[in-house]
Amino acid sequence: MEQQTDFLIIGSGISGLSLALKAARLGTVTLVTKKQRLDTATNLAQGGIAAVLSPEDSFAAHIADTLSAGAGLCHEDVVKMVVETGPDRVRELMTIGVDFQKVATDRELDLGREGGHSMRRIAHTMDRTGSSIEESLLKKAAAEPRIIILENHLAVDLLLASKAEQNSPAGSPKNADQPAGPPFTDRCLGAYVLNRLSGKVETWKARVTLLCTGGTGKVYLYTTNPDIATGDGIAMAYRAGARVANLEFVQFHPTCLYHHRVKNFLISEAVRGEGGRLLDHQGRPFMSKYDPRGDLATRDTVARAIDLEMKASGADYVFLDISHKPAAFIQKRFPTIYQTCRDLGIDITREPIPVVPAAHYMCGGVLTDLMGRTDIENLYALGETACTGLHGANRLASNSLLEAVVFAHRAAEQCTADWPRLAKLTLPEIRPWRADRAKPIEEAVLISHNWDQIRRLMWNYVGIVRSEKRLNLIREQLGPILAEVEHHYQDYLLTPDLVELRNISLVARLIVHCALQRKESRGLHYLIDYPELNDRDWKKDTIITRN
């Protein structure tokens, strides 16, 4: 079944929804999301969105903090643009209904502080900022008749002009007006999309396609990410020939709740920002041993410190303690964390919280320019799917939501400028998805076994601290697994689990490939064989393509 839309947005987080609202001014928007529309990383974000919103703060300070966290790999022009335009985007969120916390006696925002920030600049709605933003954006999108949101629709692969031309005897129409921008390698025409309810693969043609699929956390055994974070956008873009970059920089959040009943509950960075202290099992603070900033050090430093403490003691976790603060303050500032922990038998106003690092955020992704464009014409990547140059080797806390809204706005501006050309674009006929002799998969263990193998290997071999020996071992062990996954993909009818397995297997291989290339330790990539920073050879992005 072939369908057409002006804008095909893959993903329903903050970047996809922000873009959808602005693209609807130009044409029809179809937003596909592989589960429910609220199943996003945005919805789980606790801390907030960083921006210069106080007269005591400055663009220069926010830029400096971002560059410092990024360990020399941030693109300064991108950082400057995001920081300086960020406040307008935050105020825009407020106009659509996001009710950021105010100081009790004033209209002034109650700004929080997190690790790596020199000032209070985190706009938040207590500890449920992401869900507040998601709900406001969804409400606005629901009121827009030009936006259709299709739940339970999982993108499989991108449609490319080069393949359409090969499959059409007459060839497909050329784009007469070559747009200004990157040196495009191909043209995107939309995507094949698996309808989870019908089991059918639909052909969705689009003038513009936007990858807003989130991160890659499910590549690892332990993660703070929702189940949807299987690296789909990065995998699809790579297979299509787009460049991807800096995939070795996987940010492990230092403080994920350690509890047998909860697999991915995050204890916000803001807990340390409000005075929380990391303690060992003897109740001793330890962060001052590793960084002069102590508990307010950046995430890469804190995660490595916890990892070293756990290895030295043999413990499975450490503690985060904020019980020295007044109970009323804790309950008001962190209501979700307080109630979740209380339901599990932990009273954070009286006792410390057991925490452990977990895979959290992909600082690399599909390489884009300042407008969110990829190497492939009419294909954009936004949010965690993209590598814009903002985060460098380590993301500064709460810069991710900021990046998403800023680049959604930039992409909308570019689409508006291109719309006279795009509106006249004739999309060629696309060959429908062919199952050929594929048969239903009858043994789910064929999927679950490989899924579990990949995630355990990545956790044990490509974690917070790495070695060349372990990286080479996993490269060898992934080879047969990836070959088996590809055979499954060719032999069996598609299921959501098979599509996701194919994507995480590819993303795992790309992360290992990037990690083996970088012969130094920088930011989130700590390689014990090369423990020093090497600016002479490696102060640059790690860029790879399918070719």
C-alpha positions as CSV (number, residue, x, y, z in Angstrom):
1,M,0.0,0.0,0.0
2,E,1.5,3.3,-1.2
3,Q,0.7,6.6,0.6
4,Q,2.1,10.1,0.3
5,T,2.6,13.1,2.6
6,D,4.6,16.3,2.5
7,F,6.5,15.7,5.7
8,L,7.2,12.2,7.1
9,I,8.5,12.5,10.7
10,I,9.8,9.3,12.3
11,G,9.5,9.6,16.0
12,S,7.2,11.4,18.5
13,G,9.6,13.0,21.0
14,I,10.3,16.7,21.5
15,S,12.2,17.2,18.2
16,G,9.6,15.4,16.0
17,L,6.6,17.1,17.6
18,S,8.3,20.6,17.6
19,L,9.0,20.2,13.9
20,A,5.6,18.8,13.1
21,L,3.9,21.9,14.5
22,K,6.0,24.2,12.3
23,A,5.9,22.0,9.2
24,A,2.1,21.9,9.3
25,R,2.2,25.6,8.2
26,L,3.6,24.4,4.9
27,G,1.9,21.1,4.1
28,T,0.6,17.8,5.4
29,V,2.5,16.0,8.2
30,T,2.5,12.3,9.0
31,L,4.3,11.4,12.2
32,V,4.9,7.7,12.7
33,T,5.8,6.3,16.1
34,K,6.6,2.7,16.7
35,K,4.6,2.2,19.9
36,Q,2.4,4.7,21.7
37,R,3.0,8.4,21.1
38,L,4.1,8.8,24.7
39,D,6.8,6.1,24.5
40,T,9.7,8.5,24.1
41,A,12.9,9.4,25.8
42,T,11.5,13.0,26.1
43,N,8.7,11.7,28.3
44,L,11.2,10.2,30.7
45,A,13.4,13.3,31.0
46,Q,13.5,14.5,34.6
47,G,16.0,17.3,35.0
48,G,15.0,20.0,32.5
49,I,16.2,22.2,29.7
50,A,19.3,24.4,29.9
51,A,19.2,28.0,28.7
52,V,20.4,31.5,29.8
53,L,17.2,32.7,31.5
54,S,18.6,34.7,34.4
55,P,20.3,38.1,34.4
56,E,23.0,36.5,36.6
57,D,23.9,34.1,33.8
58,S,25.4,34.8,30.4
59,F,25.8,33.2,27.0
60,A,29.6,33.2,27.5
61,A,29.2,31.1,30.6
62,H,26.9,28.6,29.1
63,I,29.1,28.3,26.0
64,A,32.2,27.8,28.2
65,D,30.4,25.1,30.3
66,T,29.3,23.3,27.1
67,L,32.8,23.4,25.6
68,S,34.4,22.2,28.8
69,A,32.1,19.2,29.1
70,G,32.6,18.4,25.4
71,A,36.4,17.8,25.9
72,G,37.6,19.7,22.8
73,L,35.2,18.2,20.2
74,C,32.3,20.6,20.3
75,H,31.8,22.6,17.2
76,E,32.1,26.2,18.5
77,D,29.8,27.7,15.9
78,V,27.1,25.2,16.7
79,V,27.5,25.7,20.5
80,K,27.2,29.5,20.0
81,M,24.2,29.2,17.8
82,V,22.3,26.8,20.2
83,V,23.1,28.8,23.3
84,E,22.2,32.2,21.9
85,T,18.9,31.1,20.3
86,G,18.0,28.7,23.1
87,P,16.1,31.2,25.4
88,D,13.7,32.0,22.6
89,R,12.9,28.4,22.1
90,V,12.3,27.9,25.8
91,R,9.9,30.8,25.9
92,E,8.2,29.3,22.8
93,L,7.6,26.1,24.8
94,M,6.0,28.3,27.5
95,T,3.6,29.9,25.0
96,I,2.3,26.4,24.0
97,G,1.6,25.5,27.6
98,V,4.7,24.2,29.3
99,D,4.4,25.5,32.9
100,F,8.0,25.7,34.0
101,Q,8.4,26.1,37.8
102,K,8.4,29.6,39.1
103,V,9.8,31.1,42.3
104,A,7.0,31.1,44.8
105,T,6.7,34.8,45.3
106,D,7.5,36.0,41.7
107,R,7.0,35.3,38.0
108,E,10.7,34.5,37.8
109,L,11.7,30.9,36.8
110,D,12.9,28.7,39.6
111,L,16.1,27.6,37.8
112,G,18.0,24.4,38.8
113,R,21.7,23.5,38.6
114,E,23.2,20.3,37.4
115,G,26.7,18.8,37.1
116,G,29.1,20.7,34.8
117,H,27.0,24.0,35.0
118,S,28.6,27.0,36.6
119,M,25.2,28.7,37.1
120,R,21.6,27.9,37.8
121,R,20.1,27.7,34.3
122,I,17.8,24.6,34.2
123,A,14.2,25.4,33.5
124,H,12.1,22.5,34.9
125,T,8.7,21.3,36.1
126,M,10.1,19.7,39.3
127,D,11.3,16.3,38.2
128,R,8.9,15.6,35.3
129,T,10.0,18.2,32.8
130,G,10.0,15.8,29.8
131,S,6.5,14.6,30.3
132,S,5.3,18.2,30.7
133,I,6.9,19.1,27.4
134,E,5.6,16.0,25.7
135,E,2.1,16.4,26.9
136,S,1.9,20.1,25.8
137,L,3.3,19.4,22.4
138,L,1.0,16.4,21.8
139,K,-2.0,18.5,22.9
140,K,-1.0,21.2,20.4
141,A,-0.4,18.7,17.6
142,A,-3.8,17.0,18.2
143,A,-5.5,20.3,17.5
144,E,-3.7,20.7,14.1
145,P,-5.8,19.1,11.3
146,R,-2.7,18.8,9.0
147,I,-0.9,16.5,11.4
148,I,-1.6,12.8,11.5
149,I,0.1,10.7,14.2
150,L,0.2,7.0,13.4
151,E,1.0,4.9,16.5
152,N,2.4,1.3,16.2
153,H,4.2,2.1,12.9
154,L,7.8,1.2,12.8
155,A,10.1,2.6,10.0
156,V,12.1,-0.2,8.3
157,D,14.3,1.5,5.7
158,L,14.5,4.7,3.8
159,L,13.3,5.1,0.2
160,L,16.1,6.4,-2.1
161,A,15.9,8.0,-5.5
162,S,18.9,6.0,-6.7
163,K,17.0,2.7,-6.0
164,A,13.7,4.0,-7.4
165,E,15.5,4.9,-10.7
166,Q,17.0,1.4,-10.9
167,N,13.6,-0.2,-10.3
168,S,11.7,1.9,-12.8
169,P,12.1,1.2,-16.5
170,A,11.4,4.8,-17.4
171,G,13.5,6.2,-14.6
172,S,12.4,8.8,-12.1
173,P,12.1,12.5,-12.7
174,K,15.3,14.5,-11.8
175,N,15.2,17.4,-9.4
176,A,15.8,20.3,-11.7
177,D,16.8,22.8,-9.1
178,Q,19.8,21.5,-7.1
179,P,19.4,22.9,-3.6
180,A,22.1,24.7,-1.7
181,G,23.5,22.7,1.1
182,P,25.8,19.7,1.7
183,P,27.1,17.7,-1.2
184,F,24.2,15.3,-1.3
185,T,24.9,11.7,-2.1
186,D,21.3,10.7,-2.9
187,R,17.7,11.9,-2.4
188,C,15.3,10.5,0.2
189,L,11.7,9.8,-1.0
190,G,10.2,8.6,2.3
191,A,10.4,5.2,4.0
192,Y,9.0,1.7,4.2
193,V,7.0,1.5,7.4
194,L,5.8,-1.7,9.2
195,N,2.3,-1.5,10.5
196,R,2.6,-3.4,13.8
197,L,-1.2,-4.1,13.9
198,S,-1.6,-5.5,10.4
199,G,1.9,-6.9,10.0
200,K,2.1,-5.2,6.5
201,V,4.9,-3.0,5.3
202,E,3.5,0.2,3.9
203,T,5.2,2.5,1.4
204,W,5.2,6.1,2.6
205,K,6.4,8.7,0.1
206,A,7.3,12.2,1.3
207,R,8.9,15.4,0.0
208,V,10.9,15.7,3.3
209,T,11.7,12.9,5.7
210,L,12.9,13.6,9.3
211,L,14.6,11.1,11.5
212,C,13.7,11.8,15.2
213,T,14.0,8.2,16.5
214,G,15.9,8.9,19.7
215,G,19.0,7.1,21.0
216,T,20.7,3.7,21.2
217,G,20.4,2.8,24.9
218,K,18.8,-0.7,24.3
219,V,22.1,-1.7,22.6
220,Y,23.3,-2.1,26.3
221,L,22.1,-4.5,28.9
222,Y,21.4,-1.7,31.5
223,T,20.0,1.6,30.3
224,T,17.8,4.5,31.5
225,N,16.2,4.6,28.0
226,P,12.7,3.4,27.1
227,D,12.3,0.2,25.0
228,I,12.0,2.2,21.8
229,A,15.7,3.3,21.9
230,T,17.2,0.8,19.4
231,G,19.1,3.2,17.2
232,D,16.7,2.9,14.3
233,G,17.4,6.3,12.7
234,I,21.2,5.9,12.9
235,A,20.9,2.4,11.4
236,M,18.6,3.5,8.6
237,A,20.7,6.5,7.7
238,Y,23.9,4.5,7.6
239,R,22.4,1.8,5.4
240,A,21.2,4.6,3.1
241,G,24.8,6.0,2.8
242,A,24.7,8.9,5.1
243,R,27.7,9.7,7.3
244,V,27.5,8.9,11.0
245,A,29.9,10.3,13.6
246,N,31.3,9.9,17.2
247,L,29.4,6.8,18.1
248,E,32.1,5.8,20.6
249,F,30.8,8.6,22.9
250,V,28.1,6.8,24.8
251,Q,27.1,8.7,27.9
252,F,26.4,6.5,31.0
253,H,24.2,8.3,33.5
254,P,25.9,8.0,36.8
255,T,22.8,7.5,38.9
256,C,20.2,4.9,37.8
257,L,18.2,3.4,40.6
258,Y,19.5,0.0,41.6
259,H,16.5,-2.1,42.5
260,H,15.4,-5.6,41.4
261,R,11.8,-4.4,40.6
262,V,12.8,-1.4,38.5
263,K,15.0,-1.7,35.4
264,N,15.5,1.8,34.1
265,F,14.4,4.5,36.6
266,L,16.7,7.5,36.5
267,I,17.7,9.5,39.6
268,S,18.0,13.0,38.1
269,E,21.3,14.9,37.9
270,A,19.4,17.6,39.7
271,V,19.6,15.6,42.9
272,R,23.3,16.3,43.0
273,G,22.7,19.8,41.8
274,E,20.6,20.4,44.9
275,G,23.2,19.0,47.3
276,G,23.1,15.2,46.9
277,R,26.3,13.4,47.8
278,L,27.7,10.1,46.5
279,L,28.7,7.7,49.2
280,D,30.5,4.4,49.4
281,H,29.2,1.5,51.5
282,Q,30.9,2.9,54.6
283,G,29.0,6.1,54.2
284,R,32.0,8.1,53.0
285,P,31.8,10.7,50.2
286,F,34.3,9.9,47.5
287,M,33.9,12.3,44.6
288,S,36.5,14.8,45.9
289,K,39.1,12.1,45.2
290,Y,38.4,12.3,41.5
291,D,37.5,15.9,40.7
292,P,37.8,19.2,42.5
293,R,34.1,19.9,41.6
294,G,33.2,16.9,43.7
295,D,29.6,15.7,43.2
296,L,29.0,18.5,40.6
297,A,31.6,17.1,38.2
298,T,30.4,16.2,34.7
299,R,28.8,12.9,33.9
300,D,31.8,11.2,32.3
301,T,33.9,11.9,35.4
302,V,31.2,10.8,37.9
303,A,30.4,7.6,36.0
304,R,34.0,6.5,35.9
305,A,34.5,7.4,39.6
306,I,31.5,5.2,40.5
307,D,32.8,2.4,38.2
308,L,36.2,2.5,39.9
309,E,34.6,2.5,43.4
310,M,32.5,-0.5,42.6
311,K,35.4,-2.4,41.1
312,A,37.6,-1.6,44.1
313,S,35.0,-2.7,46.7
314,G,33.3,-5.5,44.8
315,A,30.0,-3.7,45.4
316,D,27.1,-3.7,42.9
317,Y,26.2,-0.1,43.6
318,V,27.0,3.0,45.5
319,F,24.7,5.5,47.3
320,L,23.3,8.9,46.5
321,D,22.3,10.7,49.7
322,I,20.1,13.9,49.9
323,S,18.6,13.0,53.3
324,H,20.4,15.9,55.0
325,K,18.1,18.3,53.2
326,P,14.7,19.2,54.7
327,A,12.1,16.5,54.0
328,A,9.6,19.1,52.7
329,F,12.1,20.4,50.2
330,I,12.9,16.9,48.9
331,Q,9.2,16.0,48.5
332,K,8.4,19.2,46.7
333,R,11.5,19.4,44.4
334,F,11.6,15.7,43.5
335,P,8.0,14.4,43.9
336,T,8.3,11.6,41.2
337,I,11.7,10.3,42.6
338,Y,10.4,10.5,46.2
339,Q,7.2,8.6,45.5
340,T,8.8,6.0,43.2
341,C,11.5,5.3,45.8
342,R,8.9,5.3,48.6
343,D,6.8,2.7,46.7
344,L,9.9,0.5,46.6
345,G,10.5,0.9,50.3
346,I,13.2,3.6,50.2
347,D,12.5,6.9,52.0
348,I,14.9,9.3,50.4
349,T,14.2,11.9,53.2
350,R,15.8,9.5,55.7
351,E,18.1,7.1,53.8
352,P,20.4,7.1,50.8
353,I,19.4,5.8,47.4
354,P,21.3,2.8,45.8
355,V,22.5,3.8,42.4
356,V,24.5,2.4,39.5
357,P,25.6,3.9,36.1
358,A,23.6,2.9,33.1
359,A,23.7,3.7,29.3
360,H,21.9,6.9,28.9
361,Y,22.6,9.1,25.9
362,M,24.3,8.8,22.5
363,C,26.4,11.9,21.9
364,G,27.2,10.8,18.3
365,G,24.7,10.1,15.5
366,V,23.8,11.0,11.9
367,L,26.1,13.8,10.9
368,T,24.2,17.0,10.1
369,D,24.8,20.6,9.2
370,L,23.6,23.7,11.1
371,M,20.1,23.3,9.7
372,G,19.8,19.6,10.6
373,R,20.4,18.3,7.0
374,T,22.2,15.1,6.4
375,D,24.2,14.0,3.3
376,I,21.1,12.8,1.7
377,E,18.9,15.4,0.1
378,N,15.5,16.0,1.8
379,L,16.6,13.9,4.8
380,Y,17.0,15.5,8.2
381,A,18.1,14.1,11.5
382,L,17.1,15.8,14.8
383,G,17.5,15.2,18.5
384,E,19.5,12.3,19.8
385,T,19.5,10.7,16.4
386,A,21.8,13.4,15.1
387,C,25.4,14.4,15.6
388,T,25.2,18.2,15.3
389,G,28.5,19.1,16.9
390,L,26.9,20.5,20.1
391,H,27.9,17.7,22.5
392,G,31.4,16.8,21.4
393,A,32.8,14.0,23.5
394,N,30.4,14.4,26.4
395,R,27.0,16.1,26.7
396,L,26.5,18.8,29.2
397,A,23.4,18.0,31.4
398,S,20.1,19.3,30.1
399,N,21.5,20.5,26.8
400,S,19.7,17.7,24.9
401,L,16.2,19.1,25.1
402,L,17.6,22.4,24.2
403,E,19.4,21.0,21.1
404,A,16.1,19.3,20.0
405,V,14.0,22.4,20.0
406,V,16.7,24.6,18.5
407,F,17.4,22.3,15.6
408,A,13.7,21.6,15.0
409,H,13.3,25.3,14.6
410,R,16.3,25.5,12.2
411,A,15.0,22.6,10.1
412,A,11.6,24.3,9.9
413,E,13.3,27.5,8.7
414,Q,15.2,25.5,6.0
415,C,12.1,23.7,4.9
416,T,10.3,27.0,4.6
417,A,13.0,28.5,2.5
418,D,13.0,25.3,0.3
419,W,9.2,25.0,0.1
420,P,8.7,26.7,-3.3
421,R,11.0,24.0,-4.8
422,L,9.8,21.1,-2.6
423,A,6.1,21.8,-3.3
424,K,6.6,21.2,-7.0
425,L,8.7,18.1,-6.5
426,T,7.3,15.0,-8.3
427,L,7.9,11.8,-6.4
428,P,8.6,8.8,-8.6
429,E,6.8,5.5,-8.4
430,I,8.2,3.2,-5.7
431,R,8.3,-0.5,-5.9
432,P,6.1,-2.0,-3.1
433,W,7.7,-4.0,-0.3
434,R,8.2,-7.6,-1.5
435,A,8.2,-10.5,1.0
436,D,9.1,-13.0,-1.8
437,R,9.5,-16.4,-0.2
438,A,9.9,-15.2,3.4
439,K,8.0,-17.3,6.0
440,P,6.7,-16.4,9.4
441,I,9.3,-16.8,12.2
442,E,8.1,-19.6,14.5
443,E,10.7,-19.6,17.2
444,A,11.0,-16.3,19.1
445,V,14.3,-17.6,20.7
446,L,16.0,-16.9,17.4
447,I,15.4,-13.2,18.1
448,S,15.7,-13.1,21.9
449,H,19.0,-15.1,22.0
450,N,20.8,-12.8,19.7
451,W,19.3,-9.7,21.3
452,D,20.5,-10.8,24.7
453,Q,24.0,-11.8,23.4
454,I,24.6,-8.4,21.8
455,R,23.4,-6.4,24.8
456,R,25.5,-8.4,27.3
457,L,28.6,-8.2,25.1
458,M,28.2,-4.5,24.7
459,W,27.8,-4.0,28.5
460,N,30.8,-6.2,29.3
461,Y,33.2,-5.1,26.5
462,V,32.2,-1.6,25.5
463,G,31.3,0.0,28.8
464,I,32.5,3.0,30.8
465,V,36.2,1.8,30.7
466,R,37.4,0.0,27.6
467,S,40.5,-1.9,26.4
468,E,41.7,-2.7,22.8
469,K,41.7,-6.4,23.8
470,R,38.0,-6.4,24.7
471,L,37.1,-4.3,21.7
472,N,38.8,-6.7,19.3
473,L,37.2,-9.6,21.1
474,I,33.7,-8.2,20.7
475,R,34.4,-7.3,17.1
476,E,35.2,-11.0,16.4
477,Q,32.2,-12.3,18.4
478,L,29.7,-9.9,16.8
479,G,30.6,-11.1,13.3
480,P,28.7,-14.4,13.3
481,I,25.8,-12.9,15.3
482,L,25.4,-10.1,12.7
483,A,25.5,-12.7,9.8
484,E,22.8,-14.7,11.5
485,V,20.6,-11.6,12.1
486,E,20.9,-10.7,8.4
487,H,19.9,-14.3,7.4
488,H,16.8,-13.9,9.6
489,Y,16.0,-10.6,8.0
490,Q,16.2,-12.3,4.5
491,D,14.4,-15.5,5.4
492,Y,11.5,-14.4,7.6
493,L,8.6,-12.1,7.4
494,L,9.3,-8.9,9.3
495,T,8.3,-8.4,12.9
496,P,9.0,-5.4,15.1
497,D,11.5,-7.5,17.1
498,L,13.3,-8.5,14.0
499,V,13.5,-4.9,12.7
500,E,14.9,-3.7,16.0
501,L,17.3,-6.6,16.3
502,R,18.7,-5.8,12.9
503,N,19.2,-2.2,13.9
504,I,20.8,-2.8,17.3
505,S,23.2,-5.3,15.8
506,L,24.3,-2.7,13.2
507,V,24.6,0.1,15.7
508,A,26.6,-2.2,18.1
509,R,29.1,-2.9,15.3
510,L,29.4,0.8,14.5
511,I,30.0,1.8,18.1
512,V,32.8,-0.8,18.3
513,H,34.2,0.4,15.0
514,C,34.4,4.0,16.2
515,A,35.8,3.0,19.6
516,L,38.6,1.0,18.0
517,Q,39.5,3.9,15.7
518,R,40.0,6.5,18.5
519,K,43.5,5.9,20.0
520,E,43.1,8.1,23.0
521,S,40.9,8.8,26.1
522,R,38.6,11.7,25.7
523,G,35.3,12.5,27.3
524,L,33.1,9.4,27.4
525,H,35.6,7.2,25.6
526,Y,38.1,5.9,28.2
527,L,40.6,3.5,26.6
528,I,43.1,2.0,29.2
529,D,45.6,1.4,26.4
530,Y,45.7,5.1,25.6
531,P,44.8,6.9,28.8
532,E,45.9,10.4,27.7
533,L,44.3,13.0,25.6
534,N,45.8,13.2,22.1
535,D,44.9,16.6,20.6
536,R,47.5,16.3,17.8
537,D,45.9,13.3,16.2
538,W,42.4,13.0,17.6
539,K,40.9,16.4,18.2
540,K,38.5,15.6,15.4
541,D,35.2,13.8,14.8
542,T,35.2,10.0,14.1
543,I,33.3,9.9,10.8
544,I,32.3,6.7,9.0
545,T,30.1,5.8,6.1
546,R,28.8,2.5,4.6
547,N,31.3,2.9,1.8
